Amino acid sequence: MIKLRTFLMIAFSVFIILLVTILSIIMGRHSSRQIEGEIGHSLSGIAFQMSDKLDHFMWARSGEIELVTTLETLKQPERPEEIRHLLEQLRTSFPSFSWIGYLDDKGNVVASTDKILEGKNIAERPVFKEGIKGEFIGDVHEAVLLSKLLPNPSGEPLQFVDISTPVKGADGQPIGVLAAHLSWEWSKEVQRTILTPQLEHFRGLELFIVSKSDNTVLLGPEEMVGQPLPLVSVKQAQEGRNGWDLITWPDGKRYLTGYSYGNGYLDYEGLGWTVLVRQPEAVALAPLKDLKNYFIIAGAIATIFFAFLGSLLAERISRPIRGLTEAADQLRAGDDVNIPEYRTFHDIYSLSTSLRSLVDSLSKTESALGNMKTLAHSDQLTGLPNRVALEKYLEDTLPGMDPAKGKLAFMYIDLDGFKAVNDSLGHQSGDLLLQKVAQRLDSIRQPGGLAVRLGGDEFLFISPASPSIEEARTETERLANELIALLNQPFVIELQMVTIGCSIGAAFYPDHGAHPNQIIQAADDCLYLSKQAGKNRVTFAETPPE
């Protein structure tokens, strides 16, 4: 048989190994989530900075164009030289304007920078058709008319953002349009100002700008520009969220991706661009690998240390036992020996006896407390949860509810015909009927829901529902009709067939009140409407206007 000392050493070592392993896993996962979250939030912040700068830039440029339209020079189309001089000055001040032109109310280019397109009619271009109606800012597009007229040292396709604003006369009617093409190159400069400082802390960062209209890449790695980007992060950003995800991209690789949505700046509504900032998972989560190695080394050191400590403790515990064993062997051999007195061994024995008594006492006490708790939370007649259990359920459920993910349907139920059964067959039969009703209610209770007896023949049935009020009502109505049909089925009470019905009033949390008592009262009011309407039906609370 194995010696106590050896057993204790092995037990200590195994325990420490398991403990260190479990703690390493728990701490590793926690650290993983924490590091992932910190980096994800940083990427989301970078994306937000980019979208904010884009919107601010567009707001500033559109404001400049709008300001210029108020100048008297533009209200004198018969003086194109002065208008051209003004436009040249504006482009000199803001080089991001590749071309600026003044168009009359027919779409003819009266004056423009470098005289490009002067005398041409561009009435069919969106920059005129939309600009004559009011302020217009178009999405990124390749140049059509200007591709061969503007300087293009790189030879790459020119891309622009159109801005146009009507020029109004003294009577407030449009007499022309001031149109401008913003070179898309400015966005790359904004990208550099955002990413360059971050590259010192985040390796492998890449930034994307995605169009709202067709989800194509407007700015990003050259091979992806113009390609659609079907990512859940784009959809989430277009829903107005800013955040981050760890997702798989079209190239099959996983990236930690921050996203932000350009929803405008001040009075500029924005073009709905989505900004994504990604970092390869292996690069972003590299610190986790070092952390895991640290946990492994620390765990190995802790195992060796505690194994040695366990060895010392095992020796201290087993020494008195070995002494008694040796004394017993000597006595069996007939030697004259005094039994040594080991107070340590006596203390261990006393402690083990006390602990066994304590554990036995605690077990009995815990069992009694468990029974008392069950009785305190259960209706004594039906076994269903009572009002105390209802309050505990609401305390545990409501604070963590997200209305965007779901609602709670509260159905107030009152039995139709119960009093007649109770009066004709007696209270004992009435109690049996309530017990069977409770069993049927509990049989169709949804996961996460609750069936409660409020008192008498009144019950409250709570069930999870969809976040949409229309879907929630449809689901709840189907469940209520199922419940009515179930309670309409005959009961056998004291060998007699008994038939009852039920009326139901329904309301939803949080649509019909911020507090549970408001929801229950709303459902109770609807219950009486069901009673007045002929019973055996469900009535829903009216949805309050938003």
C-alpha positions in Angstrom: 0.0 0.0 0.0 1.1 3.6 -0.7 2.6 5.5 2.2 0.7 8.5 3.6 3.7 10.7 3.1 4.0 9.7 -0.6 0.2 10.1 -1.0 0.2 13.6 0.4 3.1 14.6 -1.8 1.4 13.3 -4.9 -2.0 14.9 -3.8 -0.4 18.3 -3.2 1.4 18.2 -6.6 -1.7 17.2 -8.5 -3.8 19.8 -6.7 -1.4 22.6 -7.4 -1.0 21.6 -11.0 -4.8 21.6 -11.4 -5.2 24.8 -9.5 -2.4 26.6 -11.6 -3.9 25.2 -14.8 -7.4 26.4 -14.0 -6.2 29.8 -12.9 -4.1 30.1 -16.0 -7.0 29.3 -18.2 -9.3 31.7 -16.4 -6.8 34.5 -16.2 -5.7 33.8 -19.8 -9.3 34.1 -21.1 -9.9 37.2 -19.0 -6.7 38.8 -20.2 -7.5 37.7 -23.8 -10.9 39.4 -23.7 -9.4 42.5 -22.0 -6.5 42.9 -24.4 -8.8 42.1 -27.4 -11.3 44.7 -26.1 -8.6 47.4 -25.5 -7.1 46.9 -29.0 -10.6 46.7 -30.6 -11.7 50.0 -28.9 -8.4 51.6 -30.1 -9.1 50.5 -33.7 -12.7 51.8 -33.3 -11.3 55.1 -32.1 -9.0 55.4 -35.1 -11.9 54.7 -37.4 -14.0 57.3 -35.6 -11.2 59.9 -36.0 -11.0 59.2 -39.7 -14.8 59.4 -40.3 -14.9 62.6 -38.2 -12.1 64.2 -40.1 -13.7 63.2 -43.4 -17.0 64.7 -42.4 -15.3 67.8 -41.0 -13.3 68.3 -44.2 -16.4 67.9 -46.4 -18.4 70.3 -44.2 -15.6 72.9 -44.4 -15.4 72.6 -48.2 -19.1 72.8 -48.7 -19.3 75.8 -46.5 -16.6 77.5 -48.5 -18.5 76.9 -51.7 -21.7 78.1 -50.1 -20.0 81.3 -48.8 -18.6 82.1 -52.2 -22.1 82.0 -53.8 -23.1 85.0 -51.7 -20.4 87.2 -53.3 -21.7 89.9 -55.7 -19.1 88.8 -58.3 -21.0 85.6 -59.0 -24.2 87.5 -59.5 -22.7 89.2 -62.6 -22.4 86.4 -65.2 -21.6 88.9 -67.9 -18.2 89.4 -66.3 -16.6 86.0 -66.6 -13.0 87.3 -66.2 -13.8 88.5 -62.6 -15.6 85.3 -61.8 -12.7 83.2 -63.1 -10.2 85.3 -61.1 -12.3 84.6 -57.9 -12.4 80.9 -58.6 -8.7 80.7 -59.2 -8.1 82.5 -55.9 -10.4 79.9 -54.1 -8.5 77.0 -55.6 -5.2 78.5 -54.7 -6.3 78.9 -51.1 -7.7 75.3 -51.1 -5.7 73.1 -53.4 -8.0 70.1 -52.8 -10.4 71.7 -55.3 -9.2 70.3 -58.6 -11.7 72.2 -60.6 -14.2 75.0 -59.9 -16.7 76.3 -62.4 -19.6 78.8 -62.5 -22.6 77.5 -64.6 -25.6 79.6 -65.8 -29.1 78.4 -65.2 -29.0 76.4 -68.4 -25.9 74.4 -67.4 -23.4 76.2 -69.6 -19.9 76.7 -68.0 -19.5 80.5 -67.9 -16.2 80.6 -66.1 -13.9 78.0 -64.5 -10.4 77.4 -63.2 -7.8 77.1 -66.1 -10.8 77.8 -68.4 -11.5 74.0 -68.4 -14.9 73.2 -69.9 -15.7 76.9 -70.4 -18.5 77.2 -73.1 -19.5 73.5 -72.6 -22.9 72.5 -71.5 -23.0 70.0 -68.6 -26.7 70.3 -67.8 -27.1 66.5 -67.7 -24.4 66.0 -65.1 -25.5 65.5 -61.4 -23.4 68.4 -60.3 -25.7 70.8 -62.2 -29.0 68.9 -62.1 -28.8 68.5 -58.3 -27.0 71.8 -57.6 -29.7 73.9 -59.2 -32.2 72.5 -56.7 -30.0 73.1 -53.6 -26.8 72.2 -51.9 -25.4 68.9 -53.4 -22.5 66.7 -52.4 -22.0 63.6 -54.5 -20.2 60.4 -53.6 -16.7 59.5 -54.9 -16.7 58.8 -58.7 -14.2 58.6 -61.5 -13.8 61.7 -63.7 -15.7 61.7 -67.0 -15.3 65.0 -68.7 -12.2 66.1 -66.7 -10.1 62.9 -67.1 -8.3 64.2 -70.2 -8.3 67.9 -69.2 -6.7 67.9 -65.7 -3.1 67.2 -65.1 -2.5 63.6 -64.0 1.2 62.8 -63.3 0.5 59.4 -61.8 -1.6 58.1 -64.7 -4.1 56.5 -62.3 -7.8 57.1 -62.8 -8.9 60.4 -61.3 -11.5 60.3 -58.7 -13.6 63.3 -57.4 -16.3 64.3 -54.9 -18.7 66.8 -56.4 -20.0 69.8 -54.5 -22.4 72.3 -56.0 -24.7 75.1 -54.7 -27.2 77.3 -56.5 -26.3 81.0 -57.0 -29.4 83.1 -56.3 -30.4 86.5 -57.6 -32.0 89.3 -55.8 -35.4 87.7 -56.1 -34.1 84.5 -54.4 -34.4 82.5 -57.6 -31.4 80.4 -58.9 -29.5 82.2 -61.7 -26.7 79.7 -61.8 -24.7 77.0 -60.1 -21.2 77.1 -58.4 -19.8 73.6 -58.9 -16.5 72.1 -57.7 -14.6 68.8 -58.0 -12.7 67.8 -54.9 -9.8 65.6 -55.7 -10.0 62.3 -53.8 -6.3 62.5 -53.0 -7.1 64.6 -49.9 -8.6 61.5 -48.3 -5.2 59.7 -48.6 -3.5 62.6 -46.8 -6.1 62.4 -44.0 -5.4 58.7 -43.9 -1.7 59.3 -43.5 -2.2 61.8 -40.7 -4.4 59.3 -38.9 -2.4 56.1 -39.4 1.2 57.2 -39.3 1.3 58.1 -35.5 -0.6 54.8 -34.8 1.9 52.6 -36.6 4.3 53.1 -33.7 1.9 51.2 -31.5 -0.1 49.1 -33.9 1.7 47.1 -36.6 0.0 46.1 -39.8 -2.9 48.6 -39.7 -4.9 49.1 -42.8 -7.7 51.7 -43.3 -10.7 51.4 -45.6 -13.5 53.8 -46.7 -16.6 52.0 -47.9 -19.4 53.6 -50.0 -22.9 53.5 -48.6 -24.6 53.1 -52.0 -23.0 49.8 -53.1 -20.6 48.9 -50.2 -17.6 49.2 -52.5 -14.1 50.2 -51.3 -13.4 53.8 -52.0 -10.1 54.0 -50.2 -7.9 51.1 -49.1 -5.2 48.7 -50.5 -5.0 49.2 -54.3 -6.2 45.6 -55.1 -9.4 46.1 -53.1 -10.4 49.6 -54.4 -13.7 49.4 -56.3 -14.4 45.9 -54.9 -17.6 45.2 -52.8 -16.9 44.5 -49.2 -19.7 42.2 -47.7 -18.8 42.4 -44.0 -21.0 42.4 -41.0 -19.0 45.3 -39.6 -20.0 47.4 -42.6 -23.7 46.6 -42.0 -23.4 47.4 -38.3 -21.7 50.7 -39.0 -24.4 51.7 -41.5 -26.9 51.0 -38.7 -25.2 53.9 -36.8 -23.0 51.9 -34.5 -19.3 52.4 -33.7 -17.4 49.4 -32.4 -15.2 46.5 -33.3 -15.3 42.8 -34.2 -12.9 39.9 -34.7 -14.1 38.7 -38.1 -13.0 36.8 -41.2 -12.4 39.0 -44.3 -12.9 37.9 -47.9 -9.2 36.9 -48.1 -10.0 34.1 -45.5 -7.9 35.7 -42.8 -9.2 37.0 -39.5 -8.7 40.6 -38.5 -9.5 42.7 -35.5 -11.7 45.3 -37.1 -12.8 48.7 -35.8 -15.6 50.5 -37.6 -17.2 53.9 -37.6 -20.0 55.6 -39.6 -19.7 59.1 -41.1 -23.1 60.6 -40.0 -22.1 64.2 -40.8 -20.9 67.2 -39.0 -23.1 70.0 -37.7 -25.5 70.9 -40.5 -23.7 68.6 -43.0 -25.6 65.3 -43.2 -22.7 63.3 -44.5 -22.4 60.8 -47.4 -22.7 57.7 -45.2 -19.2 56.5 -45.6 -18.1 53.6 -43.4 -14.5 53.7 -42.1 -12.9 50.4 -41.2 -9.5 49.9 -39.6 -8.2 46.4 -39.4 -5.2 44.6 -37.9 -4.3 40.9 -38.5 -5.4 38.8 -35.6 -1.9 37.2 -35.2 -0.4 40.7 -34.9 -3.1 42.3 -32.8 -3.2 39.4 -30.2 0.6 38.7 -30.2 0.9 39.9 -26.5 -1.4 37.1 -25.6 1.2 34.5 -26.7 3.8 36.1 -24.4 1.2 36.2 -21.6 0.4 32.5 -22.0 4.1 31.6 -21.9 4.4 33.6 -18.7 1.5 31.7 -17.2 3.2 28.4 -18.2 6.5 29.4 -16.6 4.8 30.8 -13.5 2.7 27.6 -13.2 5.8 25.4 -13.4 7.6 27.4 -10.8 4.5 27.4 -8.5 4.1 23.6 -8.9 7.7 22.9 -7.9 7.5 25.2 -5.0 4.3 23.9 -3.6 5.3 20.3 -4.3 8.3 20.9 -2.0 6.1 22.7 0.5 3.7 19.7 0.4 6.6 17.4 1.0 7.5 19.2 4.2 3.9 19.3 5.4 3.4 15.6 4.5 6.5 14.8 6.6 5.2 16.7 9.5 1.8 15.0 9.4 3.1 11.5 8.8 5.9 11.6 11.4 3.6 11.0 14.4 1.9 8.2 12.5 5.2 6.5 11.7 6.2 6.9 15.3 3.0 5.2 16.5 3.4 2.5 13.9 7.0 1.8 14.9 5.9 1.7 18.6 3.0 -0.7 17.7 5.5 -3.0 15.8 7.8 -3.1 18.8 4.9 -3.9 21.1 3.9 -6.7 18.8 7.4 -8.0 18.8 7.3 -8.1 22.6 9.6 -5.2 23.2 9.1 -3.1 26.3 8.3 0.4 24.8 6.5 3.5 25.9 3.9 4.8 23.6 5.0 8.3 22.6 2.5 11.1 23.1 2.0 13.2 20.0 -0.2 16.1 20.7 -0.1 17.0 17.0 -1.7 13.7 16.1 -4.3 14.2 18.7 -5.1 17.7 17.4 -5.4 16.3 13.8 -7.7 13.6 15.1 -9.8 16.1 17.1 -10.0 18.4 14.2 -11.1 15.7 11.8 -13.8 14.5 14.2 -15.0 18.1 14.7 -15.0 18.8 11.0 -17.1 15.6 10.4 -19.6 16.7 13.0 -19.6 20.2 11.6 -20.1 19.1 8.0 -22.9 16.7 9.1 -24.5 19.6 11.0 -24.1 22.0 8.2 -25.5 19.5 5.7 -28.6 19.1 7.8 -28.9 22.9 8.3 -28.4 23.5 4.6 -31.1 20.9 3.7 -33.5 22.5 6.2 -32.8 26.0 4.8 -33.3 24.7 1.2 -36.7 23.3 2.1 -37.6 26.6 3.8 -36.5 28.6 0.8 -38.5 26.3 -1.5 -41.6 26.7 0.6 -41.1 30.5 0.8 -41.0 30.8 -3.0 -43.8 28.3 -3.9 -47.6 28.5 -3.7 -48.6 25.8 -1.1 -51.6 24.6 -3.1 -50.4 24.5 -6.7 -46.6 24.3 -6.3 -46.2 27.2 -8.8 -44.0 30.2 -7.9 -45.7 32.8 -5.7 -45.4 36.5 -5.5 -42.1 36.3 -3.6 -40.7 34.1 -6.4 -42.1 36.6 -8.9 -40.3 39.5 -7.3 -37.0 37.5 -7.3 -37.5 36.6 -11.0 -38.1 40.3 -11.9 -35.1 41.4 -9.9 -32.9 38.9 -11.7 -34.3 39.4 -15.2 -35.3 43.1 -15.8 -32.0 44.9 -15.0 -30.1 42.8 -17.6 -32.8 43.1 -20.4 -31.9 44.9 -23.6 -35.1 46.1 -25.4 -33.2 45.8 -28.7 -32.9 42.1 -28.1 -36.3 41.2 -26.7 -39.3 42.0 -24.5 -41.3 40.2 -21.8 -44.9 39.4 -22.4 -47.1 39.6 -19.2 -50.3 37.6 -19.5 -52.8 38.1 -16.6 -55.1 35.0 -16.5 -58.4 34.5 -14.8 -60.4 31.2 -15.0 -63.9 31.4 -16.4 -66.4 29.1 -14.7 -64.2 28.3 -11.7 -66.6 29.6 -9.1 -69.4 27.4 -10.4 -67.2 24.3 -10.1 -66.1 25.4 -6.6 -69.6 26.0 -5.5 -71.1 22.8 -7.0 -68.4 20.3 -6.2 -66.9 21.8 -3.1 -63.6 23.5 -2.2 -61.6 20.3 -2.2 -62.5 19.8 -5.9 -61.8 23.4 -6.6 -58.3 23.0 -5.1 -57.7 19.9 -7.3 -58.8 21.9 -10.3 -56.4 24.7 -9.5 -53.6 22.2 -9.1 -54.3 20.7 -12.6 -54.6 24.1 -14.1 -51.2 24.9 -12.7 -49.7 21.8 -14.2 -51.0 22.7 -17.6 -49.7 26.3 -17.4 -46.3 25.0 -16.4 -46.3 22.5 -19.2 -46.2 25.3 -21.9 -44.0 27.7 -20.0 -41.2 29.0 -22.3 -37.5 28.9 -21.4 -36.8 32.0 -19.4 -40.5 32.5 -18.6 -42.5 32.1 -15.4 -46.0 30.9 -14.4 -47.2 32.4 -11.1 -50.3 31.9 -9.0 -51.3 35.4 -7.7 -54.2 34.1 -5.6 -57.6 32.5 -6.0 -58.1 31.6 -9.6 -55.8 34.3 -11.0 -52.4 33.5 -12.5 -49.6 35.5 -14.2 -47.8 34.0 -17.2 -44.6 35.7 -18.3 -42.9 34.7 -21.5 -39.9 36.2 -23.6 -40.9 37.9 -26.8 -39.3 39.4 -29.9 -38.0 43.0 -29.8 -40.4 44.1 -32.5 -43.8 45.0 -31.0 -45.6 43.5 -34.0 -43.7 40.2 -33.8 -44.0 40.1 -30.0 -47.8 40.5 -30.3 -48.1 37.8 -32.9 -46.0 35.4 -30.8 -47.9 36.2 -27.6 -51.3 35.9 -29.3 -50.3 32.5 -30.6 -49.1 31.4 -27.1 -52.3 32.8 -25.5 -54.6 31.0 -27.8 -52.6 27.8 -27.2 -53.1 28.4 -23.5 -56.8 29.0 -23.9 -57.2 25.9 -25.9 -55.3 23.9 -23.3 -57.4 25.1 -20.4 -60.6 24.5 -22.5 -59.8 20.8 -22.6 -61.9 18.9 -19.9 -60.5 18.1 -16.5 -61.4 15.0 -14.5 -62.1 16.0 -10.9 -63.5 13.4 -8.4 -64.3 11.2 -11.4 -66.4 14.0 -13.0 -65.8 15.8 -16.2 -65.3 19.5 -15.6 -64.9 22.2 -18.3 -63.7 25.8 -17.7 -62.2 28.6 -19.8 -60.0 31.5 -19.2 -59.8 35.2 -20.0 -56.4 36.8 -20.6 -55.0 40.4 -20.6 -51.6 41.0 -22.1 -49.0 43.8 -21.9 -45.3 44.1 -22.7 -42.3 45.2 -20.8 -40.9 47.8 -21.3 -43.5 49.1 -23.9 -46.3 49.6 -21.4 -44.5 50.8 -18.3 -41.0 51.2 -16.7 -42.1 49.3 -13.6 -43.4 45.8 -13.3 -46.5 46.9 -11.4 -47.5 49.2 -14.3 -47.2 46.2 -16.7 -49.2 43.9 -14.5 -51.9 46.6 -14.0 -52.1 47.1 -17.8 -52.5 43.4 -18.3 -55.1 43.3 -15.5 -57.1 46.1 -17.2 -57.0 44.2 -20.5 -58.2 41.0 -18.6 -61.4 42.8 -17.6 -61.9 43.9 -21.2 -61.6 40.2 -22.2 -64.3 39.4 -19.6 -66.6 42.1 -20.9 -66.1 41.0 -24.5 -67.4 37.5 -23.9 -64.6 35.8 -22.0 -62.3 32.9 -23.2 -60.1 35.3 -25.2 -57.0 37.5 -25.0 -56.9 41.4 -25.1 -53.7 43.3 -25.6 -52.8 46.7 -24.1 -52.6 49.5 -26.6 -49.0 50.3 -27.8 -48.2 53.8 -26.5 -47.1 56.4 -29.2 -43.4 56.9 -29.6 
